[in-house]
Amino acid sequence: MTTSTNLRARADTDGRNSPPLLEIQGLSVRLGGRTILDRLDATINGQIVGLLGPNGAGKTTLVRTLLGYFKPSSGNAFVLGHSLATAGRTVCSIIGYMPEDDAYISGMSAVRFVRMMGELSGLPPDAALERTHDALTFVGMGENRYRKVGSFSTGMKQMVKLAQALVHGPRLLLLDEPTNGLDPAARHRMLELIQDIAHEGKTGVLLSSHLLGDVEAVCDEVMILKAGRLAGRCDLASEHEVARTFVDLETLPPSPQFGSVLERLGCTVEERGNGRFRVELHADLDIRTLFSAAADEGLGLRRFERTRDSLQDIFMRVMEDDHGRS
C-alpha cells in the first residue's frame, strides 16, 4: 500500500489499513448554473454496489466526476483512499469504465481496440497485448478477437466494452447500464461476469442501472440518489440473510384502524391506503391470528399474499418520500 499523503487509510477489524472502496464527502457539482450533485455524502464498502435513481438524479454526473470529467464545486471523493482533488490521475489509473453509449472504433479489430485502450491506460505495448488476449478470452470473445468491432452484435459489443474496462487491471470498475440491449442469455452472462470479477476480490464494482432486477441479482449494497443527494441506501447482503416474512393484505370493508390492531399484535405495519397493508410478521406469530383479529373487528380479508421486501419496494418508498430520506 502506498505511503503517499494522498492515500487516506482506515483501520479495519483486523487492524490492517483498508480504506473504503468509495468515500464521498460533501460532494457538490454545478453544471450550467444548476446544482446536479448537492452535498453528497456516502461511504461504500461493498464489492458490488448498485447506483440507482430516477432520470436527472445525478448518477451519470457522479460517475463522470469520479472519472475527472467534471470538477466538484465543493467537497471531495476518495477511491480506495486516493483523493479526487489531489490525486486525480491516480484515481483515473485505478478505475475502469464501461460507458452506456457505444464507445469504440468500428473499423478496428477487437484485439487492436482493447490493446489501444490498455496502452492509453498506461500499459506498455507488450503487456497491453498480453492482457488484451486475457480480457477478451475472459468475456468470451477470444474466438472473435480479430474481427472488426463494427461487425459485432449488440451483445458482443457490450463484451468488448467490458474487456476494455478491465484490460489495465482496475481496482474500481464503473459500469453504466451494462445489460442495455441484451437478450436474456447475454444479460445472464453479463451478470455472471460482473459477479466473477467482484468475487476475485481485487476489483470493486459500481453498477449504475435502471433495471432493479439486475441490481438486486448481483449487488450486495445499493445507494439511491434523488435530486443530487443520497436519498437511501440498502445492504442487500444483510437483507437476504434475514428471514423476514411479509404479508400484503386488504380488509373488506376498508379499515385504516386495522393497522393499529396489527401493531398491538407485535407486527410492523405499513399502511398503503384503502384498507391495504404490508405487514411484517414476527417469528412467533401464527398467521391465523391475523384472520382472527380481522373477524374480531367485523372485517374480512379479500387479499392475503405472502411476499418479501424487494428492492423495488425500497426504491419506491424512497421516491415517495418528499424529504428524500429512506
C-alpha atoms as one frame of an Amber mdcrd trajectory, in Angstrom:
protein
   0.000   0.000   0.000   1.330   3.403  -0.976   2.562   5.766   1.717   1.574
   8.851  -0.319  -0.089  11.659   1.623  -2.918  11.350  -0.902  -3.811   7.932
   0.463  -6.238   8.044   3.356  -6.073   4.741   5.208  -8.683   3.477   7.615
  -8.224   0.569  10.008 -10.429  -2.469   9.504 -11.427  -5.084  12.043  -8.185
  -6.982  11.548  -6.154  -3.916  12.426  -4.885  -3.576   8.866  -5.173  -0.353
   6.871  -8.063  -0.758   4.472  -9.724   2.350   3.008 -13.312   2.167   1.731
 -13.941   1.348  -1.891 -15.509   4.773  -2.342 -15.889   7.620   0.137 -17.778
  10.786  -0.834 -17.657  13.841   1.416 -19.996  16.791   0.809 -19.570  16.487
  -2.960 -21.319  19.193  -4.996 -21.184  19.663  -8.754 -22.730  22.574 -10.645
 -23.223  22.488 -14.416 -24.735  25.287 -16.464 -25.650  27.182 -13.326 -27.594
  24.204 -11.916 -26.663  22.096  -8.909 -26.539  18.475 -10.106 -24.886  16.887
  -7.061 -25.799  18.575  -3.791 -23.507  17.932  -0.797 -23.492  14.213  -1.456
 -22.153  12.036   1.374 -21.638   8.277   1.154 -19.200   5.594   2.237 -19.253
   2.378   0.221 -17.534  -0.858   1.200 -19.449  -3.483  -0.778 -17.845  -5.499
  -3.562 -20.715  -4.812  -5.981 -22.599  -1.594  -5.290 -25.717  -0.582  -7.179
 -26.290   3.062  -8.068 -29.987   3.838  -8.529 -32.134   6.897  -9.066 -34.643
   8.431 -11.458 -33.565  10.333 -14.554 -31.800  13.522 -13.520 -30.897  12.226
 -10.065 -27.162  12.704 -10.699 -25.985   9.137 -11.373 -24.148   9.905 -14.617
 -22.737  13.138 -13.190 -21.320  11.237 -10.210 -19.677   8.652 -12.457 -18.202
  11.317 -14.733 -16.978  13.333 -11.763 -15.113  10.285 -10.468 -13.567   9.974
 -13.932 -12.397  13.577 -13.834 -14.759  14.933 -16.488 -16.366  17.392 -14.067
 -14.673  19.370 -11.317 -16.514  19.475  -7.973 -17.624  22.909  -6.834 -17.119
  21.728  -3.251 -16.399  18.552  -1.331 -14.264  15.613  -2.328 -14.294  11.906
  -3.108 -11.802   9.151  -2.323 -11.363   5.952  -4.324  -9.616   3.364  -2.154
  -8.234   6.267  -0.160  -6.937   8.281  -3.118  -8.200  11.858  -3.176 -10.009
  13.018  -6.304  -8.896  16.576  -5.544  -5.160  15.929  -5.109  -4.551  12.587
  -6.833  -6.926  12.700  -9.784  -4.530  10.945 -12.159  -4.007   8.127  -9.690
  -7.772   7.779  -9.285  -8.237   7.529 -13.050  -5.481   4.933 -13.311  -7.255
   2.557 -10.913 -10.722   2.978 -12.449 -12.120   1.015 -15.371 -15.125   2.493
 -17.155 -17.753   0.793 -19.306 -19.980   3.563 -20.727 -23.630   3.157 -21.639
 -23.185   4.631 -25.110 -21.256   2.881 -27.856 -17.627   3.921 -27.431 -15.396
   2.078 -29.856 -13.752   2.454 -33.274 -15.857   0.241 -35.510 -13.132  -0.281
 -38.134 -10.698  -1.727 -35.576 -10.490  -5.370 -34.627 -11.444  -6.160 -31.049
  -7.858  -7.049 -30.151  -6.452  -3.848 -31.640  -9.081  -1.673 -29.946  -8.716
  -3.203 -26.485  -4.916  -3.135 -26.771  -5.058   0.562 -27.648  -7.249   1.230
 -24.604  -4.767  -0.666 -22.438  -1.893   1.457 -23.722  -3.907   4.640 -23.132
  -4.343   3.437 -19.552  -0.572   3.285 -19.132   0.336  -0.315 -20.001   3.488
  -0.959 -22.074   2.625  -2.291 -25.566   3.644  -5.908 -24.896   1.826  -6.028
 -21.563  -1.235  -4.383 -23.147  -1.348  -7.058 -25.861  -0.999  -9.902 -23.377
  -3.698  -8.503 -21.116  -5.930  -7.836 -24.135  -5.966 -11.527 -25.043  -6.718
 -12.390 -21.402  -9.549  -9.863 -21.152 -11.208 -10.871 -24.418 -10.972 -14.543
 -23.501 -12.467 -13.812 -20.076 -15.546 -12.130 -21.593 -15.992 -14.908 -24.146
 -14.695 -13.027 -27.174 -11.450 -14.928 -27.709 -12.522 -16.610 -30.932 -13.776
 -13.333 -32.415 -10.984 -11.051 -31.280  -9.630 -10.422 -34.796 -12.999  -9.386
 -36.238 -13.872  -5.706 -36.608 -15.898  -4.369 -33.718 -18.399  -2.773 -36.084
 -19.436  -6.216 -37.345 -20.425  -7.453 -33.880 -23.921  -7.884 -32.467 -25.053
  -5.646 -29.587 -24.179  -8.319 -27.052 -20.692  -8.805 -28.486 -20.056  -5.052
 -28.490 -21.034  -4.911 -24.807 -18.495  -7.643 -24.063 -15.776  -5.700 -25.892
 -16.655  -2.611 -23.844 -16.317  -4.688 -20.686 -12.966  -6.074 -21.847 -11.514
  -2.606 -22.474 -12.626  -1.532 -18.997 -10.788  -4.495 -17.467  -7.627  -4.616
 -19.555  -5.433  -2.477 -17.258  -6.482  -4.289 -14.063  -8.559  -1.576 -12.344
  -9.382  -1.585  -8.638 -12.800   0.033  -9.204 -14.994  -0.811 -12.180 -17.692
   1.695 -13.172 -20.452   0.059 -15.215 -23.116   2.262 -16.800 -26.165   0.222
 -17.898 -24.060  -2.859 -18.831 -27.062  -5.027 -19.797 -28.712  -2.478 -22.091
 -29.973  -4.080 -25.303 -29.000  -7.613 -24.306 -31.200 -10.655 -24.852 -31.911
 -12.824 -21.769 -28.988 -15.191 -22.373 -26.478 -12.384 -22.932 -27.859 -10.482
 -19.952 -27.398 -13.545 -17.730 -23.842 -13.947 -18.973 -23.014 -10.284 -18.308
 -24.316 -10.506 -14.743 -22.301 -13.684 -14.183 -19.145 -11.929 -15.368 -19.781
  -8.986 -13.038 -20.094 -11.378 -10.103 -16.943 -13.268 -11.142 -14.973 -10.014
 -11.316 -16.028  -8.935  -7.832 -15.673 -12.350  -6.222 -11.997 -12.497  -7.173
 -11.614  -9.792  -4.536  -9.296  -7.496  -6.498 -11.848  -5.193  -8.113 -14.876
  -3.422  -6.654 -17.837  -2.666  -8.907 -20.147   0.361  -9.029 -23.134  -0.634
 -11.176 -25.424   2.122 -12.445 -28.638   0.692 -13.867 -32.358   1.370 -14.139
 -33.042  -2.390 -14.126 -33.778  -3.113 -10.486 -33.820  -6.864 -11.084 -30.222
  -6.787 -12.321 -29.096  -4.720  -9.343 -30.864  -6.967  -6.866 -29.427 -10.089
  -8.521 -25.753  -9.146  -8.206 -25.264  -6.252  -5.770 -24.561  -6.551  -2.062
 -25.128  -2.855  -1.396 -27.259  -0.163  -3.038 -27.321   3.599  -2.842 -30.230
   5.602  -4.219 -29.817   9.165  -5.475 -32.610  11.715  -5.667 -32.155  15.331
  -6.747 -28.396  15.020  -6.395 -28.421  13.747  -2.821 -28.237  10.356  -1.157
 -31.897   9.514  -0.588 -31.482   5.971   0.664 -29.192   3.005   0.929 -29.684
  -0.682   1.488 -27.397  -3.522   2.497 -28.813  -6.231   0.236 -26.467  -8.871
   1.598 -27.914  -8.379   5.092 -31.464  -8.202   3.742 -31.024 -11.554   2.023
 -29.618 -13.145   5.183 -32.543 -12.041   7.346 -35.511 -14.389   7.036 -38.398
 -11.925   7.280 -41.994 -12.741   6.464 -44.220 -10.123   4.860 -47.915 -10.278
   4.069 -49.831  -7.921   1.796 -53.469  -7.809   2.862 -56.621  -5.817   2.196
 -59.607  -5.531   4.509 -63.255  -5.613   3.481 -64.639  -3.081   4.086 -61.552
  -0.807   4.075 -60.464  -0.084   7.642 -57.465   2.177   8.325 -57.859   1.366
  12.049 -56.931  -2.273  11.421 -53.285  -1.199  11.276 -53.382  -0.341  14.978
 -54.825  -3.779  15.724 -51.925  -5.418  13.881 -49.370  -3.282  15.715 -50.801
  -4.421  19.049 -50.084  -7.984  17.896 -46.417  -7.038  17.519 -46.416  -6.625
  13.740 -44.617  -3.891  11.843 -47.253  -2.295   9.622 -47.052  -0.103   6.534
 -50.424   1.378   5.591 -50.963   1.712   1.841 -54.420   3.273   1.772 -57.975
   1.971   1.180 -57.605  -0.755   3.769 -54.394  -2.136   2.251 -51.400  -3.008
   4.445 -47.967  -4.555   4.197 -47.325  -6.447   7.412 -44.009  -7.805   8.708
 -44.736 -10.757  10.962 -42.579 -11.625  13.938 -41.352 -15.204  14.221 -43.754
 -16.345  16.958 -46.974 -15.097  15.350 -49.295 -17.726  13.889 -50.593 -16.318
  10.618 -54.111 -17.495  11.544 -54.041 -14.832  14.251 -54.448 -12.206  11.540
 -57.696 -13.764  10.343 -58.980 -13.983  13.913 -58.090 -10.339  14.533 -59.944
  -9.298  11.380 -63.009 -11.336  12.393 -62.995  -9.741  15.859 -63.176  -6.344
  14.144 -66.016  -7.481  11.880 -63.748  -7.391   8.837 -62.988  -9.763   6.017
 -59.665 -10.172   4.234 -60.141 -10.241   0.493 -56.437 -10.151  -0.330 -53.800
 -12.054   1.580 -50.454 -12.608  -0.108 -47.092 -13.645   1.291 -44.250 -11.609
  -0.157 -40.840 -10.162   0.609 -39.469  -6.646   0.710 -37.964  -6.289  -2.744
 -35.549  -3.654  -3.990 -38.420  -2.192  -5.980 -40.389  -1.664  -2.757 -37.418
   0.053  -1.140 -36.844   2.226  -4.211 -40.482   3.296  -4.457 -40.615   4.218
  -0.769 -37.578   6.451  -1.208 -39.070   8.095  -4.302 -42.337   8.791  -2.471
 -40.555  10.444   0.442 -40.786  14.201  -0.190 -37.786  14.808   2.033 -35.557
  12.352   0.189 -34.877  10.212   3.226 -35.181   6.449   3.352
